[in-house]
């Protein structure tokens, strides 16, 4: 696992350099907006989604500079979602990654604008010729990320999550699974299949990566739920116990910790099995799935 941790850190460094390059540093009146964008986007984190982008791209010999731009784009969208999630109207979290949330560091209006601008920047990056020479590939990347982040993906899942909190949604295990496939799984799916899109790969390998990421995403969410229940906020970098306090239905509240942990391991096994179509070059993706169930933050 030490080898994987080193690979994850190296990927994070590469992608953060690309993000830094893509985030402007203006000195005009809007400088505060870009300061908030940079504060949130460059605040660290596991960078798992960028790792999936970079590793899936290596399977198809994609130029690393192009892959890094796509990795930066998905991290911009992910960061926007975290900024908005932390707002009082959503999760009302004062800390993110061990530092004050954007709305605490700046103010709510600036945080909302920073999230909006990061989302817009992500699509600007994907649409640029530097990301791929083929316009059709760039259009497909924009389409895929739009779907993953929108009403049929992350935003739709967040809406269902809000309904579930207020008792307006079915809290069965099937319903919670669907919620998390939208809220978490679709963004991981985009990260994993983006390499196939960049490399113009076959539908068969595209679907193998998609299926891998769907199971990966659910396992990731189950461990998130476990960390919220059992984790230490000093280590996770964000408040814990909020789901329990809110009476929120999660995989852990429905299954219990032991069954939830076993389910996460089963999902990781299924994710790894989905990569059988690939040779040992996909081992970093397999290691990423194993890392998901062992992480402590």
C-alpha positions in Angstrom: 0.0 0.0 0.0 3.0 2.3 0.5 3.6 2.2 -3.3 0.0 3.2 -3.9 0.2 6.1 -1.4 3.3 7.3 -3.2 1.6 7.1 -6.6 -1.5 8.9 -5.2 0.7 11.7 -3.8 2.6 12.0 -7.1 -0.6 12.3 -9.0 -1.9 14.9 -6.6 1.2 17.0 -7.1 0.9 16.8 -10.9 -2.8 17.7 -10.9 -2.4 20.5 -8.3 0.3 22.1 -10.5 -2.2 22.0 -13.4 -5.0 23.5 -11.2 -2.6 26.2 -10.0 -1.8 27.1 -13.7 -5.5 27.1 -14.7 -6.7 29.3 -11.8 -6.1 33.0 -12.5 -4.5 35.5 -10.1 -6.2 38.8 -11.2 -5.6 42.0 -9.3 -8.8 43.6 -10.4 -12.0 44.0 -8.3 -12.9 40.3 -8.7 -9.6 39.2 -7.1 -11.5 38.1 -3.9 -13.5 35.6 -6.0 -10.4 34.0 -7.4 -8.8 34.0 -3.9 -11.8 32.0 -2.6 -11.6 29.6 -5.6 -7.9 29.0 -5.1 -8.3 28.7 -1.3 -10.8 25.8 -1.7 -9.4 24.1 -4.8 -5.8 24.0 -3.7 -6.5 23.1 -0.1 -5.3 19.5 -0.5 -7.3 16.3 -0.2 -6.9 12.7 -1.4 -7.4 13.7 -5.1 -8.9 10.2 -5.8 -11.0 11.4 -8.7 -8.0 12.9 -10.5 -6.1 9.7 -9.7 -8.7 7.6 -11.5 -8.6 10.0 -14.5 -4.8 9.8 -14.7 -4.6 6.0 -14.3 -7.4 5.2 -16.7 -5.8 7.6 -19.3 -2.5 5.7 -18.9 -4.3 2.5 -20.0 -4.8 4.1 -23.5 -1.5 6.0 -23.8 -3.2 9.4 -23.4 -0.8 12.4 -23.2 -0.4 13.1 -19.4 -0.8 16.9 -20.0 -4.3 16.3 -21.5 -5.2 13.8 -18.8 -4.1 16.3 -16.1 -6.4 18.9 -17.5 -9.4 16.6 -17.3 -8.3 15.6 -13.8 -8.2 19.3 -12.8 -11.6 19.8 -14.3 -13.3 17.1 -12.3 -11.5 18.4 -9.1 -12.9 21.9 -9.8 -16.4 20.4 -10.0 -15.8 18.3 -6.9 -14.5 21.4 -5.0 -17.5 23.4 -6.1 -19.8 20.7 -4.7 -17.9 20.7 -1.3 -18.1 24.5 -1.1 -21.9 24.4 -1.6 -22.3 21.3 0.6 -20.7 23.2 3.5 -23.1 26.2 3.3 -25.7 26.7 6.1 -28.5 25.8 3.6 -26.9 22.4 3.1 -24.7 20.6 5.7 -23.7 23.8 7.6 -20.1 22.7 8.1 -17.6 25.1 9.5 -14.5 23.1 8.5 -13.3 21.3 5.4 -9.9 19.5 5.1 -8.9 20.7 8.5 -9.4 24.4 7.7 -12.3 26.8 7.8 -14.9 26.2 5.1 -15.1 28.8 2.3 -18.1 30.5 3.7 -16.3 30.9 7.0 -13.0 32.0 5.6 -14.8 34.6 3.3 -18.6 34.9 3.4 -21.6 33.0 2.1 -22.0 35.1 -1.0 -18.4 34.8 -2.0 -18.5 31.0 -1.3 -21.5 30.6 -3.6 -19.8 32.6 -6.4 -16.5 30.7 -6.0 -18.4 27.4 -6.4 -20.3 28.6 -9.4 -17.0 29.9 -11.0 -15.2 26.7 -10.4 -17.9 24.7 -12.1 -17.8 27.1 -15.1 -14.0 26.9 -15.2 -14.2 23.1 -15.4 -16.2 23.1 -18.6 -14.0 25.9 -20.0 -11.0 23.6 -19.5 -12.7 20.6 -21.1 -13.8 22.6 -24.1 -10.3 24.0 -24.8 -8.2 22.6 -27.7 -5.3 21.9 -25.3 -7.4 19.2 -23.7 -7.7 17.2 -26.9 -7.2 17.9 -30.6 -10.4 16.2 -31.6 -13.5 18.5 -31.0 -15.7 15.4 -30.8 -13.7 14.1 -27.8 -14.0 17.4 -26.1 -17.8 17.5 -26.6 -18.1 14.0 -25.2 -16.1 15.0 -22.1 -18.3 18.0 -21.6 -21.4 15.9 -22.1 -20.2 13.2 -19.7 -19.2 15.6 -16.9 -22.5 17.6 -17.3 -24.5 14.4 -16.9 -22.5 13.2 -13.9 -22.7 16.5 -12.1 -26.2 17.5 -12.9 -29.8 16.4 -12.1 -29.2 12.9 -13.2 -26.0 12.6 -11.1 -24.5 14.5 -8.2 -27.0 17.4 -7.9 -29.9 15.0 -8.2 -28.4 12.8 -5.5 -28.0 15.8 -3.3 -31.6 16.7 -3.7 -32.7 13.2 -2.8 -30.4 13.4 0.2 -32.1 16.6 1.4 -35.5 14.9 1.0 -34.3 11.9 2.9 -33.2 14.1 5.8 -36.7 15.6 6.1 -38.4 12.1 5.9 -39.7 12.7 2.4 -37.8 9.8 0.7 -37.8 6.1 1.2 -35.0 5.1 3.6 -34.7 1.5 2.4 -31.3 0.1 1.5 -32.3 0.1 -2.2 -33.3 3.7 -2.1 -30.1 4.8 -0.2 -28.1 2.9 -2.8 -29.7 4.8 -5.6 -29.2 8.1 -3.8 -25.4 7.4 -3.4 -25.0 6.1 -6.9 -26.2 9.4 -8.1 -24.6 11.7 -5.5 -21.2 10.0 -5.4 -21.0 7.2 -8.0 -21.6 9.2 -11.1 -18.7 11.6 -10.5 -16.3 8.6 -9.8 -17.7 7.0 -13.0 -16.8 10.1 -15.1 -13.3 10.0 -13.6 -12.8 6.4 -14.5 -14.2 6.5 -18.0 -12.6 9.8 -19.0 -9.4 7.9 -20.0 -11.4 5.8 -22.3 -13.0 8.9 -23.9 -9.7 10.6 -24.3 -8.2 7.4 -25.8 -11.2 6.7 -28.1 -11.4 3.2 -26.6 -14.0 0.6 -27.3 -17.4 0.5 -25.6 -16.4 -2.8 -23.9 -13.5 -1.3 -22.0 -15.5 1.9 -21.4 -18.2 -0.1 -19.6 -15.6 -2.1 -17.6 -14.2 1.2 -16.2 -17.8 2.5 -15.6 -18.8 -0.7 -13.7 -15.5 -0.5 -11.7 -16.3 3.0 -10.7 -19.9 2.4 -9.7 -18.8 -0.2 -7.2 -15.8 1.9 -6.1 -18.1 4.9 -5.5 -20.5 2.9 -3.3 -17.7 1.4 -1.3 -16.2 4.9 -0.8 -19.6 6.2 0.5 -20.0 3.4 2.9 -16.6 4.1 4.4 -17.5 7.8 4.5 -20.6 6.8 6.6 -18.4 4.6 8.8 -16.0 7.5 9.4 -18.8 9.8 10.2 -19.9 7.3 12.9 -16.6 6.1 14.2 -14.0 8.6 12.9 -12.0 11.3 14.6 -12.7 14.8 13.3 -9.0 15.7 14.0 -8.0 13.0 11.5 -10.8 13.3 8.9 -10.5 17.1 8.8 -14.2 17.7 9.0 -16.9 17.3 11.6 -18.1 13.8 12.4 -21.3 12.4 13.9 -23.5 14.9 12.0 -25.4 12.1 10.2 -26.2 10.4 13.5 -27.2 13.7 15.1 -29.5 14.5 12.2 -31.1 11.0 12.3 -30.0 10.6 8.7 -30.4 7.2 7.0 -27.1 5.9 5.8 -25.6 2.5 4.9 -24.3 2.3 8.5 -27.6 3.2 10.2 -29.5 0.6 8.1 -26.9 -2.2 8.0 -24.9 -1.5 11.2 -21.2 -1.0 11.2 -20.1 -4.6 10.7 -22.4 -5.4 7.9 -21.7 -2.1 6.3 -17.9 -2.8 6.4 -18.5 -6.2 4.9 -20.6 -4.7 2.1 -17.8 -2.2 1.3 -15.3 -5.1 1.0 -17.7 -7.0 -1.3 -18.1 -3.9 -3.5 -14.4 -3.5 -3.7 -14.0 -7.1 -4.8 -16.6 -6.5 -7.5 -14.9 -3.3 -8.6 -11.6 -5.2 -9.0 -13.3 -8.0 -10.9 -14.7 -5.5 -13.4 -11.1 -4.8 -14.4 -10.5 -8.4 -15.5 -10.5 -7.1 -19.1 -7.2 -5.2 -18.4 -3.8 -6.6 -17.6 -1.4 -5.5 -14.8 -1.4 -1.9 -16.1 -4.7 -1.5 -14.3 -3.1 -2.5 -10.9 -3.1 1.1 -9.7 -6.9 1.2 -10.1 -7.1 -2.1 -8.3 -5.0 -0.7 -5.5 -7.2 2.4 -5.4 -10.2 0.2 -4.7 -8.4 -1.6 -1.9 -7.4 1.8 -0.4 -11.0 2.9 -0.2 -11.9 0.4 2.5 -8.7 1.0 4.5 -8.7 4.8 4.6 -9.1 6.7 7.8 -10.1 10.1 6.4 
